[in-house]
Amino acid sequence: MMLGVVAALLGALVAGAFAVQLAQQHRRRRRHHALAWTLALALYALGMVVLAVGLGLGWSPLAFAVYWGAGALLNVALLGVGQLQLLDPDRAALWWTLGGLAAAWTVVALLDNPPDPAAVQVAVGDIPGGEAAFGGGLAWQILTPITTTATLVVVAGSAWSSVRTRRFGLLLIPLGVLVSGSSSAFLRFGATDLVPVVLAVGVAVMYLGFRAAAKAPRPSSRAARRVESPPGDGERDADREPART
């Protein structure tokens, strides 16, 4: 139990630091992707704090609903929104609309289908199963389409951006998303102690990707147009071909 609580708190600290840096970037540059990712990582940090409390003190229906909504649904959707903002910033209004709809859908589902109080009364140090807690209702049913779609957007978008910008550290971001997503498999097979560890490792890998993306791109011999900026402090125009004399 203690390992899980410590890992969850460490993951919350990493996610919180990640969110603060993204918020600072948004304040300086007013980029939509930085705001979306700030919200996503803040929700990730909230989910990890609730996980630590649930592991250490036990779960309530409200705590599990917050953990599920913040840590399993809303943050993943917002990561996808941020990636779409990077790929196509001209359609920012559309991407925010989609993110707002996903958020509204999640809130309505949780209100309409709250966790079963009996299902969340597990032993201290354990984590309730989502399907058991929600009885296979709407909150459970929306998990797969939201997380799968958002994960595909982040993975494919980051791969494309890394190739175009020659910032291959960007690939650590989707890797971290995939690592975090694998935590459900550990829960399914009864390895509860590893769930917070995997979640903490996942957000740490995403953070490393954020730091790597802030580095300057590799020099290119061809003229480059302005490319989409990765979610780091190193946003800048690509090197341009010198003027001919």
C-alpha positions in Angstrom: 0.0 0.0 0.0 2.7 2.5 1.0 4.5 2.0 -2.4 1.3 2.8 -4.2 0.6 5.9 -2.2 4.1 7.2 -2.6 4.1 6.5 -6.4 0.7 8.3 -6.8 2.0 11.4 -4.9 5.2 11.4 -7.0 3.1 11.2 -10.1 1.0 14.1 -8.9 4.1 16.2 -8.3 5.4 15.5 -11.8 2.1 16.1 -13.5 1.7 19.3 -11.4 5.1 20.6 -12.4 4.4 19.7 -16.0 1.1 21.7 -15.8 2.8 24.7 -14.3 5.4 24.9 -17.1 2.7 24.5 -19.8 0.7 27.3 -18.1 3.7 29.5 -18.1 4.2 28.8 -21.8 0.6 29.7 -22.5 0.9 32.9 -20.5 3.9 33.9 -22.6 2.8 32.8 -26.0 -1.0 32.4 -25.8 -0.9 29.1 -27.6 -4.1 27.0 -27.5 -2.3 23.6 -27.3 -0.4 24.8 -24.2 -3.7 25.7 -22.5 -5.3 22.3 -23.4 -2.3 20.4 -22.1 -2.2 22.5 -18.9 -5.8 21.5 -18.2 -5.0 17.8 -19.1 -2.0 17.6 -16.8 -3.7 19.5 -13.9 -6.5 16.9 -14.1 -3.9 14.1 -14.2 -2.4 15.5 -11.0 -5.8 15.7 -9.4 -6.5 12.1 -10.3 -3.2 11.0 -8.8 -3.9 12.8 -5.6 -7.3 11.2 -5.3 -5.7 7.8 -6.1 -3.2 8.3 -3.2 -6.1 9.2 -0.8 -8.2 6.2 -2.0 -5.3 3.8 -1.6 -4.4 5.1 1.8 -7.8 5.9 3.4 -10.3 4.0 1.3 -12.7 5.0 -1.5 -16.1 6.8 -1.6 -18.4 7.1 -4.6 -17.4 10.8 -5.0 -13.7 10.1 -4.8 -13.9 7.3 -7.4 -16.0 9.5 -9.7 -13.4 12.2 -9.5 -10.6 9.8 -10.1 -12.3 8.2 -13.0 -13.4 11.5 -14.6 -10.2 13.4 -14.1 -7.7 10.5 -14.5 -9.3 8.3 -17.1 -11.5 10.4 -19.3 -11.1 14.2 -19.3 -7.3 14.4 -19.3 -6.9 12.1 -22.2 -9.5 14.0 -24.2 -7.7 17.3 -23.5 -4.4 15.8 -24.6 -6.0 14.9 -27.9 -7.4 18.5 -28.2 -3.9 19.9 -27.6 -2.4 17.7 -30.2 -5.1 18.8 -32.8 -4.3 22.4 -31.9 -0.6 21.8 -32.7 -1.5 20.1 -36.0 -4.1 22.6 -37.2 -4.2 25.8 -35.0 -6.4 27.6 -37.6 -9.3 25.4 -36.5 -8.9 26.1 -32.7 -12.6 26.8 -32.3 -13.5 23.4 -33.7 -11.1 21.5 -31.5 -12.2 23.4 -28.4 -15.8 22.6 -29.3 -15.0 18.9 -29.6 -13.2 19.0 -26.2 -16.1 20.8 -24.6 -18.5 18.2 -25.9 -16.3 15.4 -24.6 -16.2 17.1 -21.2 -19.9 17.7 -21.1 -20.6 14.1 -22.1 -18.3 12.8 -19.3 -19.9 15.0 -16.6 -23.4 14.0 -17.7 -22.4 10.3 -17.8 -21.0 10.5 -14.3 -24.0 12.3 -12.9 -26.4 9.9 -14.6 -24.5 6.8 -13.7 -22.6 7.4 -10.4 -20.4 4.7 -8.9 -22.1 2.0 -6.9 -21.3 2.6 -3.2 -21.0 -1.1 -2.5 -18.6 -1.7 -5.4 -16.2 0.9 -4.3 -16.0 -0.5 -0.7 -12.8 -2.4 -1.3 -10.0 -3.1 1.1 -7.6 -0.2 1.9 -4.8 -0.3 -0.6 -7.0 -1.7 -3.4 -8.6 0.1 -6.4 -12.2 -0.6 -7.4 -12.8 -1.9 -11.0 -14.4 0.6 -13.3 -16.9 -1.8 -14.8 -18.0 -3.1 -11.4 -18.3 0.4 -10.0 -20.4 1.7 -12.9 -22.2 -1.5 -13.6 -21.4 -1.3 -17.3 -23.5 1.9 -17.6 -22.9 5.0 -19.6 -19.8 6.2 -17.7 -18.1 2.8 -18.5 -19.3 2.7 -22.1 -17.8 6.1 -23.0 -14.4 5.2 -21.8 -13.3 3.2 -24.8 -14.3 5.6 -27.6 -13.0 8.7 -25.8 -9.7 7.3 -24.7 -9.0 5.3 -27.9 -9.8 8.3 -30.2 -7.7 10.7 -28.1 -4.8 8.3 -27.8 -4.7 7.7 -31.6 -4.7 11.5 -32.2 -1.8 12.0 -29.8 0.2 9.1 -31.1 -0.3 9.8 -34.8 0.0 13.5 -34.4 3.2 13.4 -32.3 4.8 11.0 -34.8 4.0 13.4 -37.6 5.2 16.4 -35.8 8.4 14.8 -34.7 9.2 14.0 -38.3 8.4 17.4 -39.6 10.2 19.3 -36.9 13.0 16.8 -36.5 12.4 16.9 -32.7 12.2 13.1 -32.1 12.0 13.6 -28.4 8.3 14.3 -29.1 7.8 10.6 -29.4 8.3 10.3 -25.7 4.9 12.1 -25.2 2.8 9.4 -26.9 4.9 6.7 -25.3 4.0 8.1 -21.9 0.4 8.2 -22.9 0.5 4.5 -23.9 2.4 3.6 -20.6 -0.3 5.4 -18.6 -3.0 3.7 -20.5 -1.5 0.3 -19.8 -2.3 0.7 -16.1 -5.8 -0.7 -16.6 -4.3 -4.0 -17.7 -2.4 -4.2 -14.4 -5.6 -3.6 -12.5 -7.4 -6.2 -14.5 -4.8 -8.8 -13.6 -4.8 -7.9 -9.9 -1.5 -6.1 -9.8 -3.0 -3.1 -7.9 0.3 -2.0 -6.4 1.8 -1.4 -9.9 -1.1 0.8 -11.1 0.1 4.0 -9.5 3.7 3.1 -10.4 2.8 2.8 -14.1 0.8 6.0 -14.0 3.7 7.9 -12.4 6.2 6.5 -14.9 3.8 7.4 -17.8 3.5 11.0 -16.8 7.3 11.2 -16.2 8.0 9.9 -19.7 5.6 12.5 -21.1 7.4 15.2 -19.1 10.8 14.0 -20.6 9.2 14.3 -24.0 8.1 17.9 -23.2 11.7 18.8 -22.1 13.3 17.1 -25.2 10.9 18.9 -27.5 12.1 22.3 -26.1 15.5 21.7 -27.6 16.4 23.2 -30.9 15.7 21.1 -34.0 18.5 19.5 -35.9 19.9 21.7 -38.7 18.4 21.1 -42.1 20.1 21.8 -45.5 16.7 22.7 -47.1 14.7 25.8 -46.6 11.9 25.2 -44.2 8.6 26.9 -43.7 7.3 27.5 -40.2 6.3 24.2 -38.7 3.9 23.4 -35.9 5.5 24.0 -32.6 5.9 21.1 -30.1 4.6 21.6 -26.5 7.9 23.0 -25.2 9.6 26.3 -24.5 11.7 26.0 -27.6 9.1 27.1 -30.1 10.7 29.0 -33.0 10.8 29.2 -36.7 12.8 26.6 -38.5 16.1 27.7 -39.9 15.7 29.3 -43.3 17.9 29.1 -46.3 20.4 32.1 -46.5 19.5 34.7 -49.1 21.4 34.3 -52.4 23.8 37.0 -53.3 
